[in-house]
Amino acid sequence: MNSLFTHTSRGDEVGYLKHGSGSRKVVLIHGNLASSLWWKKTLQLIRPGFEAYAVDLPGAGSTPETNIRHTLDYLASFVNDFTDALRLHRFYLVGHSMGGGVAQLFAINYPEKVEKLVLVNSIAMDGLRLGFDYDDNMLRAVMSNDTLIRHWLKAVMPGMEDNEMFEKIMEHAMRSSEHVFLGHPRAMAEADWTDRIHKIQCPTLFVHGIWDDLIPKAGSERTAQAIKNCRLTYLEKCGHSPMLEVPQAFNDLIFDFFEK
């Protein structure tokens, strides 16, 4: 499954993975220090009748950096440009972690495009503040710290057993742009669309891996309660990354939701 490319109306090149065929479209948004590769097992297990697109955000995977500050609203507009380029007018939207925040904002800003919404271990509607100083020099040091990144990635996928896939994920993380390393933690800390969350009107499923130590359960519950038509489900035997840790159970859950 190789990366494909398209260009937006703004001239940005966007890399993505695509799999499946059918009239029912799915768009998948990855999180911080991630890429479309995190959705590879989801794509491989796609159900008949669905066609899925896993986008690489700027500076991640195979998408070049745009050198525009990575606020979550900007990333939502980038995904909108991507879907316009591929003429995807109505689809199921799935976002993981930081990408779940992007997906929430997408559903708020472009509601006519979202059939149903799935939030996977998503940051809350009032953001996520990680327990460290947001100093540029410190964040740049993290960029070259292979040991630290490896430790962090293993911590967010405790049930992951595919070592070959993990090494590819590690490689993608280490080549993320400076905008990703410096911008994404700040973007999540600054995020707050509490006053807009009521604008999400589509059916929504919030999936939270029961072993997740990164995303507070209270934030997931608070966000799910604020979305009018949302169901929160705790998924067993996985942490922050259900699509990599329990891919079949994860796919069964989200495609059952799509097919209802």
Secondary structure, 3 states (H helix, E strand, C coil): CCCEEEECCCCCEEEEEEEECCCEEEEEECCCCCCHHHHHHHHHCCCCCEEEEEECCCCCCCCCCCCCCCCHHHHHHHHHHHHHHCCCCCEEEEEECHHHHHHHHHHHHCHHHEEEEEEECCCECCECCCCCCCCHHHHHHHHCCHHHHHHHHHHCCCCCCCHHHHHHHHHHHHCCCHHHHHHHHHHHHHCCCCCCHHHCCCCEEEEEECCCCCCCHHHHHHHHHHCCCEEEEEECCCCCCHHHHCHHHHHHHHHHHHHC
